Amino acid sequence: MWRRAGILRGLGVRRFSAETRRRIEDEGDWFYASEWWGNDYDGDGDGRTVFSSTSEKGNGVVSVLSYPSSRPNGLHWPGTGRWLQQRYAEVCPGCKNEERFGILGYQWRVLRFNDNTRQSTAKVMAAYRESKPESIFLMQQAHCLAVPYLKSMISVGLTTIASCGYDLLNAIQGKQNLRILCIGHGGGSLPLFLASKIQGANVDIVEIDPLVISASIQAMGFPAFSVMTASGERAFARPESIDDVMWKGIHERLFLYELDAEDFVCNTTNPYDMIFIDAYDGDDIFPNKLWDPNSTFLEALSKRLHPKHGTVVVNLHSDSDLLTSDGSVPSVLEHILPMGKYVSRIGRAYKDVLTRDERSGLGFTVAVPWVCNTSLVVCKGFEMNGFKAKSLLASLALDPPKANFLSTSLMAVNAEKRLSLSNNDDDDAPGVFSR
């Protein structure tokens, strides 16, 4: 989730010539945000509601709105249909009839809480079988990360774990496993990107609201086969053939649980190499129990984190965006945190608990471009030597969307150099929480 004020300010920042637009390779580039944001400040703009229901988990009205997407344009659709046809032949080599596919188009799908909070954005493709035209299916575009903070979380997280001695290249190539936990699901863009780009990634996802899970699958094209039962079994015994065509094994490395994050972390025995946390509720609040240094959640999280290279990345709203337009403190936040200390308090809580017994533990923050978000990173076993080289290796191997992967990584380097020399315990100390 990201702050609305930051989005609105950012939409007016970048101005492109026609030639520059043609050179934009990343379909999730911030330039395209105007396509899915809509025309009105609080209204739906030109969006169409495709999913809406009231949450029983405190998220208010959970809805999904669709917006037209300009890319890929119609010239590329026949090629995508042939790609699906080829995939079908690979999945069903013994099938007598050759299946053909048609592409209906591409849309942005925006998950919202309470009608005005943009919680998640994804691009979906709508397609159908020519032998059964009514069989329309949605496929979320795993390569497309529309919101800058997701790119920041992934970039700085992967660079950090590589700098803790973990062989990220082997995981990307599928030569070793990378165990990942995502707390907070939204539309599923983060776990889907990780599973699609890293062949060795096995991703557990924890989401407390069943309505969010339903919205992501029914309206945002997230793989249905990922859903798990409370007993830890797949909700579906086997995937549909079309799932195999679309995902080709990616869906078999995604495990989506409808559980409270604290309950899951306290009861699982799985060790995790990486943990991503993006868990704002319907009131746009990061729950206290997910950062309270005395909570069972953080203690359990520390035990589940790999002792040599475990890395946690948390999405937070920046301190600068927590005040109202007149500079006052929102009433809902008055009794939660002293203003101006939001990020530092949460960062220190994570660092203190997760790296308590580590000599090389490190915590730092990275400001996210275009929106008022901050990526908090806490890791074990960080090695400053080779940070830049490993970030370059990860960037080249992963081939991430053009999110300025290296710039994000080097921002972390600069922050570490500037601030980690200080062991200041003052709550106002910014940037890095080192040991």
LOVOVEX-507085 format. One record per residue (C-alpha): x, y, z; residue in three letters. Coordinates in nm, 4 decimals. Layout:
# LOVOVEX-507085
R        xx        yy        zz  type
R         X         Y         Z   ALA
...
//
This chain:
# LOVOVEX-507085
R        xx        yy        zz  type
R    0.0000    0.0000    0.0000   MET
R    0.1185    0.3509   -0.0716   TRP
R    0.0237    0.6998    0.0354   ARG
R   -0.2295    0.8789   -0.1859   ARG
R   -0.0751    1.2228   -0.1398   ALA
R    0.2556    1.0946   -0.2683   GLY
R    0.0887    0.9430   -0.5733   ILE
R   -0.0895    1.2636   -0.6665   LEU
R    0.2243    1.4695   -0.6353   ARG
R    0.4216    1.2174   -0.8371   GLY
R    0.1798    1.1980   -1.1279   LEU
R    0.2600    1.5523   -1.2281   GLY
R    0.6372    1.5255   -1.2006   VAL
R    0.7438    1.3407   -1.5143   ARG
R    0.6896    1.4866   -1.8596   ARG
R    0.7797    1.2820   -2.1667   PHE
R    0.8159    1.3606   -2.5338   SER
R    0.6555    1.1248   -2.7858   ALA
R    0.9984    0.9834   -2.8709   GLU
R    1.0754    0.9174   -2.5043   THR
R    0.7443    0.7361   -2.4597   ARG
R    0.8330    0.4997   -2.7418   ARG
R    1.1589    0.4129   -2.5666   ARG
R    0.9970    0.3154   -2.2355   ILE
R    1.0455   -0.0606   -2.2142   GLU
R    0.8971   -0.1299   -1.8717   ASP
R    0.5176   -0.1666   -1.8914   GLU
R    0.5052   -0.0849   -1.5206   GLY
R    0.6957    0.2409   -1.5592   ASP
R    0.5613    0.5264   -1.3465   TRP
R    0.4709    0.7093   -1.6671   PHE
R    0.1699    0.4774   -1.7043   TYR
R    0.0311    0.5524   -1.3577   ALA
R   -0.2071    0.8054   -1.5121   SER
R   -0.3802    0.5173   -1.6914   GLU
R   -0.4866    0.3383   -1.3734   TRP
R   -0.5147    0.6211   -1.1235   TRP
R   -0.8354    0.7582   -1.2773   GLY
R   -0.9514    1.1116   -1.3410   ASN
R   -1.0971    1.2081   -1.0037   ASP
R   -0.9231    1.2663   -0.6719   TYR
R   -1.1595    1.0462   -0.4705   ASP
R   -1.3825    0.9094   -0.7435   GLY
R   -1.3472    0.6197   -0.9811   ASP
R   -1.2524    0.8291   -1.2820   GLY
R   -1.2973    0.6156   -1.5906   ASP
R   -1.2604    0.2915   -1.3957   GLY
R   -1.5191    0.0132   -1.3957   ARG
R   -1.5914   -0.1878   -1.0810   THR
R   -1.5402   -0.5607   -1.1457   VAL
R   -1.5376   -0.6798   -0.7832   PHE
R   -1.6879   -0.5356   -0.4656   SER
R   -1.7753   -0.6766   -0.1244   SER
R   -1.7556   -0.5781    0.2422   THR
R   -1.4712   -0.7242    0.4455   SER
R   -1.5261   -0.8927    0.7808   GLU
R   -1.1603   -0.8368    0.8711   LYS
R   -1.1621   -0.4592    0.9101   GLY
R   -1.0731   -0.3628    0.5539   ASN
R   -1.4080   -0.1993    0.4773   GLY
R   -1.5329   -0.2254    0.1208   VAL
R   -1.2856   -0.4294   -0.0832   VAL
R   -1.3193   -0.3527   -0.4526   SER
R   -1.1314   -0.3967   -0.7783   VAL
R   -1.1567   -0.1407   -1.0583   LEU
R   -1.0465   -0.1971   -1.4159   SER
R   -0.8849    0.0604   -1.6463   TYR
R   -0.7757    0.0268   -2.0107   PRO
R   -0.4052   -0.0337   -2.0679   SER
R   -0.2259    0.1083   -2.3708   SER
R    0.0346   -0.1687   -2.3739   ARG
R    0.0861   -0.4159   -2.5226   PRO
R   -0.0991   -0.2792   -2.8250   ASN
R   -0.3077   -0.4942   -3.0579   GLY
R   -0.0202   -0.5641   -3.2958   LEU
R    0.1341   -0.7934   -3.0334   HIS
R   -0.1798   -0.9884   -2.9438   TRP
R   -0.1609   -1.2533   -3.2216   PRO
R    0.1931   -1.3374   -3.1122   GLY
R    0.0750   -1.3843   -2.7546   THR
R   -0.2001   -1.6150   -2.8805   GLY
R    0.0616   -1.8265   -3.0590   ARG
R    0.2698   -1.8316   -2.7410   TRP
R   -0.0277   -1.9725   -2.5485   LEU
R   -0.0826   -2.2269   -2.8257   GLN
R    0.2785   -2.3408   -2.7971   GLN
R    0.2484   -2.3632   -2.4188   ARG
R   -0.0674   -2.5736   -2.4587   TYR
R    0.1148   -2.8153   -2.6890   ALA
R    0.3910   -2.8520   -2.4291   GLU
R    0.1460   -2.9122   -2.1440   VAL
R   -0.0732   -3.1524   -2.3421   CYS
R    0.1569   -3.3262   -2.5922   PRO
R   -0.0853   -3.6163   -2.6437   GLY
R   -0.3910   -3.4036   -2.7203   CYS
R   -0.5398   -3.4831   -3.0610   LYS
R   -0.6897   -3.1407   -3.1248   ASN
R   -0.4655   -2.8386   -3.1578   GLU
R   -0.5955   -2.5604   -2.9336   GLU
R   -0.5915   -2.1995   -3.0452   ARG
R   -0.6227   -1.8912   -2.8280   PHE
R   -0.7504   -1.5396   -2.8775   GLY
R   -0.6483   -1.2307   -2.6817   ILE
R   -0.9243   -0.9926   -2.5706   LEU
R   -0.6875   -0.7278   -2.4406   GLY
R   -0.5047   -0.5933   -2.1364   TYR
R   -0.6324   -0.3968   -1.8384   GLN
R   -0.5045   -0.2416   -1.5214   TRP
R   -0.6772   -0.3819   -1.2137   ARG
R   -0.6647   -0.1730   -0.8954   VAL
R   -0.7479   -0.3232   -0.5554   LEU
R   -0.8985   -0.0662   -0.3205   ARG
R   -1.0045   -0.0532    0.0433   PHE
R   -1.2959    0.1726    0.1409   ASN
R   -1.3265    0.3135   -0.2110   ASP
R   -1.0377    0.5631   -0.1791   ASN
R   -0.7220    0.3732   -0.0803   THR
R   -0.5333    0.2192   -0.3717   ARG
R   -0.3977   -0.0956   -0.2125   GLN
R   -0.2500   -0.2775   -0.5103   SER
R   -0.2227   -0.2443   -0.8887   THR
R   -0.1628   -0.5169   -1.1466   ALA
R   -0.1856   -0.5579   -1.5219   LYS
R   -0.3950   -0.8509   -1.6463   VAL
R   -0.4385   -1.0174   -1.9832   MET
R   -0.7811   -1.1501   -2.0830   ALA
R   -0.7807   -1.4452   -2.3237   ALA
R   -1.0045   -1.7306   -2.4380   TYR
R   -0.9940   -2.0653   -2.6152   ARG
R   -1.1222   -2.0448   -2.9712   GLU
R   -1.2852   -2.3862   -2.9271   SER
R   -1.4743   -2.2459   -2.6279   LYS
R   -1.5088   -1.8669   -2.6670   PRO
R   -1.7017   -1.8283   -2.3422   GLU
R   -1.4055   -1.9657   -2.1440   SER
R   -1.2450   -1.6313   -2.0612   ILE
R   -0.9477   -1.6414   -1.8261   PHE
R   -0.7294   -1.3736   -1.6686   LEU
R   -0.3521   -1.3865   -1.6384   MET
R   -0.1722   -1.1337   -1.4215   GLN
R    0.1406   -1.0058   -1.5945   GLN
R    0.4121   -1.1158   -1.3539   ALA
R    0.6814   -0.8945   -1.5065   HIS
R    0.4829   -0.5744   -1.4551   CYS
R    0.5326   -0.3940   -1.1222   LEU
R    0.3241   -0.0779   -1.1419   ALA
R    0.4029    0.0790   -0.8043   VAL
R    0.7567    0.2057   -0.7248   PRO
R    0.7725    0.0765   -0.3673   TYR
R    0.7463   -0.2849   -0.4895   LEU
R    1.0469   -0.2323   -0.7142   LYS
R    1.2319   -0.0757   -0.4236   SER
R    1.1523   -0.3641   -0.1864   MET
R    1.2650   -0.6263   -0.4367   ILE
R    1.5771   -0.4415   -0.5524   SER
R    1.7161   -0.3544   -0.2117   VAL
R    1.6084   -0.6879   -0.0608   GLY
R    1.7801   -0.9050   -0.3204   LEU
R    2.0916   -0.6883   -0.3214   THR
R    2.1137   -0.7117    0.0564   THR
R    2.0799   -1.0901    0.0782   ILE
R    2.3450   -1.1257   -0.1936   ALA
R    2.5713   -0.9096    0.0222   SER
R    2.5144   -1.1414    0.3172   CYS
R    2.6925   -1.4255    0.1398   GLY
R    2.3872   -1.5885   -0.0189   TYR
R    2.4399   -1.7172   -0.3756   ASP
R    2.1516   -1.5361   -0.5429   LEU
R    2.2608   -1.6294   -0.8947   LEU
R    2.2208   -1.9999   -0.8170   ASN
R    1.8691   -1.9347   -0.6871   ALA
R    1.7760   -1.7317   -0.9959   ILE
R    1.8930   -2.0194   -1.2156   GLN
R    1.7073   -2.2762   -1.0045   GLY
R    2.0205   -2.4476   -0.8746   LYS
R    1.9253   -2.3896   -0.5106   GLN
R    1.6120   -2.2991   -0.3169   ASN
R    1.5279   -1.9520   -0.1908   LEU
R    1.2601   -1.9717    0.0778   ARG
R    1.0508   -1.6525    0.0880   ILE
R    0.7648   -1.5386    0.3116   LEU
R    0.5331   -1.2537    0.2049   CYS
R    0.3134   -1.1080    0.4804   ILE
R    0.0253   -0.9227    0.3171   GLY
R   -0.0999   -1.0315   -0.0238   HIS
R   -0.2886   -0.7495   -0.1947   GLY
R   -0.3136   -0.8334   -0.5629   GLY
R   -0.0152   -1.0676   -0.5417   GLY
R    0.2275   -0.8754   -0.7651   SER
R    0.5245   -0.9097   -0.5287   LEU
R    0.5182   -1.2901   -0.4755   PRO
R    0.4267   -1.3542   -0.8387   LEU
R    0.7220   -1.1498   -0.9645   PHE
R    0.9622   -1.3286   -0.7291   LEU
R    0.8402   -1.6762   -0.8262   ALA
R    0.8521   -1.5952   -1.1978   SER
R    1.1994   -1.4386   -1.1975   LYS
R    1.3726   -1.6671   -0.9460   ILE
R    1.3444   -2.0305   -1.0513   GLN
R    1.4543   -2.1557   -0.7098   GLY
R    1.2048   -1.9421   -0.5157   ALA
R    0.9352   -2.1067   -0.3050   ASN
R    0.7027   -1.8361   -0.1764   VAL
R    0.4680   -1.8625    0.1217   ASP
R    0.2072   -1.5840    0.1321   ILE
R    0.0009   -1.4957    0.4393   VAL
R   -0.3176   -1.2894    0.4084   GLU
R   -0.5699   -1.2484    0.6906   ILE
R   -0.8641   -1.1379    0.4740   ASP
R   -1.0275   -1.4075    0.2561   PRO
R   -1.1931   -1.1322    0.0536   LEU
R   -0.8545   -0.9979   -0.0554   VAL
R   -0.7559   -1.3486   -0.1649   ILE
R   -1.0791   -1.3861   -0.3631   SER
R   -1.0348   -1.0458   -0.5269   ALA
R   -0.6782   -1.1240   -0.6345   SER
R   -0.7807   -1.4538   -0.7954   ILE
R   -1.1185   -1.3629   -0.9440   GLN
R   -1.0416   -1.0099   -1.0619   ALA
R   -0.6618   -0.9731   -1.0745   MET
R   -0.5520   -1.2971   -1.2391   GLY
R   -0.3493   -1.4456   -0.9527   PHE
R   -0.3034   -1.8266   -0.9780   PRO
R   -0.5894   -2.0074   -0.7991   ALA
R   -0.3792   -2.3199   -0.7469   PHE
R   -0.1691   -2.1299   -0.4929   SER
R   -0.4466   -2.1354   -0.2299   VAL
R   -0.3727   -2.3529    0.0751   MET
R   -0.6051   -2.4949    0.3400   THR
R   -0.5656   -2.4500    0.7165   ALA
R   -0.4202   -2.8009    0.7334   SER
R   -0.1417   -2.7064    0.4943   GLY
R   -0.2771   -2.8899    0.1902   GLU
R   -0.3589   -2.7494   -0.1510   ARG
R   -0.7190   -2.6311   -0.1796   ALA
R   -0.7245   -2.7853   -0.5282   PHE
R   -0.5873   -3.1357   -0.5801   ALA
R   -0.4392   -3.0430   -0.9156   ARG
R   -0.4282   -2.7302   -1.1302   PRO
R   -0.6549   -2.6730   -1.4277   GLU
R   -0.4881   -2.7340   -1.7622   SER
R   -0.5126   -2.3645   -1.8454   ILE
R   -0.3205   -2.2862   -1.5244   ASP
R   -0.0389   -2.5107   -1.6434   ASP
R   -0.0461   -2.3314   -1.9782   VAL
R   -0.0259   -1.9846   -1.8242   MET
R    0.2128   -2.0459   -1.5380   TRP
R    0.4225   -2.3504   -1.6366   LYS
R    0.5218   -2.4450   -1.2821   GLY
R    0.5302   -2.0966   -1.1290   ILE
R    0.1950   -2.1614   -0.9575   HIS
R    0.3373   -2.4754   -0.7957   GLU
R    0.5914   -2.2636   -0.6050   ARG
R    0.3321   -2.0255   -0.4589   LEU
R    0.1550   -2.1126   -0.1317   PHE
R   -0.1212   -1.8706   -0.0277   LEU
R   -0.2534   -1.9056    0.3299   TYR
R   -0.5599   -1.7368    0.4790   GLU
R   -0.4153   -1.6789    0.8253   LEU
R   -0.3217   -1.4095    1.0740   ASP
R    0.0463   -1.3229    1.0287   ALA
R    0.1278   -1.3635    1.3977   GLU
R   -0.0414   -1.7034    1.4151   ASP
R    0.1380   -1.8231    1.1038   PHE
R    0.4839   -1.7100    1.2128   VAL
R    0.4406   -1.8496    1.5647   CYS
R    0.3303   -2.1920    1.4398   ASN
R    0.5356   -2.2536    1.1278   THR
R    0.8631   -2.4429    1.1461   THR
R    0.9857   -2.3239    0.8066   ASN
R    1.3119   -2.1273    0.7958   PRO
R    1.3103   -1.8293    0.5591   TYR
R    1.5891   -1.6680    0.3626   ASP
R    1.3791   -1.3584    0.2909   MET
R    1.0665   -1.2060    0.4428   ILE
R    0.8691   -0.9245    0.2799   PHE
R    0.6100   -0.7376    0.4887   ILE
R    0.3455   -0.5088    0.3373   ASP
R    0.0503   -0.5262    0.5732   ALA
R   -0.1452   -0.2018    0.6044   TYR
R   -0.5108   -0.2441    0.7020   ASP
R   -0.8284   -0.0760    0.5784   GLY
R   -0.7538    0.2303    0.7935   ASP
R   -0.4094    0.2618    0.6307   ASP
R   -0.2370    0.1631    0.9567   ILE
R    0.0572   -0.0742    1.0041   PHE
R   -0.0688   -0.2922    1.2945   PRO
R    0.1127   -0.2364    1.6229   ASN
R    0.1589   -0.6077    1.6879   LYS
R    0.3707   -0.6345    1.3732   LEU
R    0.6360   -0.3960    1.5072   TRP
R    0.6017   -0.3944    1.8874   ASP
R    0.9477   -0.5022    2.0168   PRO
R    0.7773   -0.6957    2.2975   ASN
R    0.5368   -0.8788    2.0676   SER
R    0.5433   -1.2516    2.0094   THR
R    0.5400   -1.1765    1.6368   PHE
R    0.8879   -1.0221    1.6180   LEU
R    1.0364   -1.2837    1.8499   GLU
R    0.8936   -1.5635    1.6358   ALA
R    0.9996   -1.3866    1.3162   LEU
R    1.3579   -1.3742    1.4409   SER
R    1.3565   -1.7501    1.4999   LYS
R    1.2263   -1.8184    1.1496   ARG
R    1.4913   -1.6011    0.9806   LEU
R    1.8027   -1.7726    0.8447   HIS
R    2.0855   -1.7035    1.0945   PRO
R    2.3553   -1.6283    0.8352   LYS
R    2.1838   -1.4292    0.5607   HIS
R    1.8202   -1.3817    0.6639   GLY
R    1.6792   -1.0560    0.5245   THR
R    1.3540   -0.8763    0.6111   VAL
R    1.2085   -0.5947    0.3989   VAL
R    0.9168   -0.3860    0.5299   VAL
R    0.7108   -0.1326    0.3364   ASN
R    0.6391    0.1777    0.5467   LEU
R    0.4817    0.5169    0.4921   HIS
R    0.7417    0.7920    0.5215   SER
R    0.7337    1.0229    0.8238   ASP
R    0.6995    1.3242    0.5940   SER
R    0.3666    1.2032    0.4597   ASP
R    0.1939    1.1366    0.7909   LEU
R    0.0761    1.4925    0.8543   LEU
R   -0.2440    1.6400    0.7163   THR
R   -0.2459    1.9257    0.4651   SER
R   -0.2515    2.1856    0.7455   ASP
R    0.0444    2.0227    0.9222   GLY
R   -0.1563    1.8696    1.2062   SER
R   -0.1489    1.5098    1.3273   VAL
R   -0.4369    1.2905    1.2023   PRO
R   -0.6571    1.1980    1.4986   SER
R   -0.6319    0.8278    1.4205   VAL
R   -0.2520    0.8473    1.4717   LEU
R   -0.2357    1.0676    1.7818   GLU
R   -0.2051    0.7766    2.0240   HIS
R    0.0036    0.5490    1.8041   ILE
R    0.3425    0.7130    1.7461   LEU
R    0.5088    1.0489    1.8101   PRO
R    0.5134    1.2213    1.4726   MET
R    0.8478    1.2286    1.2956   GLY
R    0.9600    0.9072    1.4673   LYS
R    0.7413    0.6552    1.2867   TYR
R    1.0033    0.4966    1.0625   VAL
R    1.2867    0.5164    1.3172   SER
R    1.0795    0.3518    1.5925   ARG
R    0.9710    0.0642    1.3718   ILE
R    1.3196    0.0278    1.2250   GLY
R    1.4805    0.0155    1.5677   ARG
R    1.2264   -0.2401    1.6906   ALA
R    1.3000   -0.4718    1.3977   TYR
R    1.6764   -0.4256    1.4275   LYS
R    1.6843   -0.4792    1.8040   ASP
R    1.4806   -0.7999    1.7953   VAL
R    1.5968   -0.9595    1.4700   LEU
R    1.9702   -0.8932    1.5145   THR
R    1.9891   -0.9146    1.8940   ARG
R    2.2476   -1.1931    1.8946   ASP
R    2.4205   -1.1018    1.5688   GLU
R    2.7530   -0.9189    1.5427   ARG
R    2.7054   -0.8345    1.1766   SER
R    2.3369   -0.7456    1.1764   GLY
R    2.2313   -0.4288    0.9958   LEU
R    1.9153   -0.2253    0.9511   GLY
R    1.8698    0.0649    0.7103   PHE
R    1.6018    0.2501    0.5165   THR
R    1.5726    0.3536    0.1529   VAL
R    1.3406    0.6295    0.0315   ALA
R    1.1163    0.5242   -0.2575   VAL
R    1.1059    0.7477   -0.5677   PRO
R    0.7755    0.9123   -0.6706   TRP
R    0.5730    0.8036   -0.3661   VAL
R    0.5954    0.8759    0.0069   CYS
R    0.7097    0.5286    0.1086   ASN
R    1.0208    0.3908    0.2739   THR
R    1.1718    0.0434    0.2418   SER
R    1.3054   -0.0778    0.5769   LEU
R    1.5673   -0.3536    0.5518   VAL
R    1.7033   -0.5630    0.8401   VAL
R    1.9464   -0.8467    0.7760   CYS
R    2.1903   -1.0861    0.9359   LYS
R    2.5462   -1.1427    0.8156   GLY
R    2.5807   -0.8277    0.6052   PHE
R    2.9177   -0.7828    0.4312   GLU
R    2.9917   -0.4320    0.3052   MET
R    3.2801   -0.5520    0.0864   ASN
R    3.1494   -0.6484   -0.2536   GLY
R    2.8075   -0.4850   -0.2069   PHE
R    2.8237   -0.2958   -0.5378   LYS
R    2.9603   -0.5910   -0.7351   ALA
R    2.6923   -0.8229   -0.6003   LYS
R    2.4170   -0.5728   -0.6726   SER
R    2.5381   -0.5576   -1.0344   LEU
R    2.5466   -0.9378   -1.0594   LEU
R    2.1936   -0.9653   -0.9220   ALA
R    2.0666   -0.6973   -1.1593   SER
R    2.2112   -0.8609   -1.4691   LEU
R    2.0939   -1.2106   -1.3766   ALA
R    1.7440   -1.1151   -1.2650   LEU
R    1.6725   -0.8730   -1.5515   ASP
R    1.4229   -0.6781   -1.3394   PRO
R    1.1842   -0.4180   -1.4817   PRO
R    1.3619   -0.0938   -1.5501   LYS
R    1.3165    0.0359   -1.1958   ALA
R    1.6707    0.1687   -1.1670   ASN
R    1.7714   -0.1423   -0.9743   PHE
R    2.1289   -0.0259   -0.9251   LEU
R    2.0286    0.3236   -0.8198   SER
R    1.8139    0.1785   -0.5445   THR
R    2.0976   -0.0487   -0.4378   SER
R    2.3539    0.2293   -0.4376   LEU
R    2.1182    0.4471   -0.2349   MET
R    2.1445    0.1776    0.0295   ALA
R    2.5231    0.1785   -0.0009   VAL
R    2.5398    0.5541    0.0419   ASN
R    2.3038    0.5434    0.3389   ALA
R    2.5134    0.2720    0.4996   GLU
R    2.8361    0.4644    0.4522   LYS
R    2.6851    0.7860    0.5794   ARG
R    2.5090    0.6592    0.8881   LEU
R    2.6253    0.3160    1.0033   SER
R    2.9410    0.4566    1.1619   LEU
R    2.7230    0.6044    1.4322   SER
R    2.5922    0.3834    1.7100   ASN
R    2.3553    0.6550    1.8266   ASN
R    2.0581    0.5183    2.0189   ASP
R    1.8625    0.8427    1.9871   ASP
R    1.5162    0.7713    1.8461   ASP
R    1.5606    1.0611    1.6064   ASP
R    1.8675    0.9108    1.4388   ALA
R    1.7743    0.8479    1.0739   PRO
R    1.8658    0.6004    0.8072   GLY
R    2.0652    0.3087    0.9439   VAL
R    2.0244    0.0986    1.2569   PHE
R    2.3567   -0.0872    1.2753   SER
R    2.5163   -0.3046    1.5364   ARG
//
